[in-house]
Amino acid sequence: MDLSHTIYLFSIWALPVLIAITFHEAAHGWAAWKLGDDTAYRMGRVTFNPIKHIDPMGTLVIPGMLLAFGSPFLFGYAKPVPVAFGRLRNPRRDMVLVAAAGPAINIILACASAFLINLLFVLPASAANWTALVIEKSIIINLILATFNMIPIPPLDGGRIAVGLLPRSLAMPLARIEPMGFFIVLGLIFLLPMLGREFGMDLNFVWHVIEYVVGNLLRVILTVFA
């Protein structure tokens, strides 16, 4: 991939990615703050300043390398917002609300981006073409981020929602895998498909589920808002 094409790809992905992860993490911090835990607020994480949420490796290096090498998907992460769940007014219930705030704001951003398609006519043709691509990436990255984070494995948002909703007999064993959860997720989305290719099998089931969910959400959002 030549340098000019890489720069062009970066220009249409950078803003949507930064907005998506910034709003996602800020939403977690804001929800926790309003529900009784001001840890993130005191650390300056309830903000739309992306610098406060960027993880150099997860937000910049990994997505940048995937773009540069023409990967069919993007993967990345931001610095998790610190939440002291014990300080929440109703820890079990509020943990669910704090976790759900991130994916919820990404769905809202995807809907807002889709609505902006209706306003492209006010721009000159050259600007409208570039802006349309940015809007397209914004919709996709927000839907992927929301769907990916709803995988029911802690520390992902879906895992924490599951811990908050399941009976304690099931919630406690699930909560105990949190220290290993991120490595389990990486294994499911990267190592398992690689292993499957070695044996001529399609084990990329996590991305198939994500693609299915994102595709259906995309159709609904474009029908309603675009």
Order of alpha helices (4+ residues) and beta strands (2+ residues): alpha-alpha-alpha-alpha-alpha-alpha-alpha-alpha-alpha-alpha
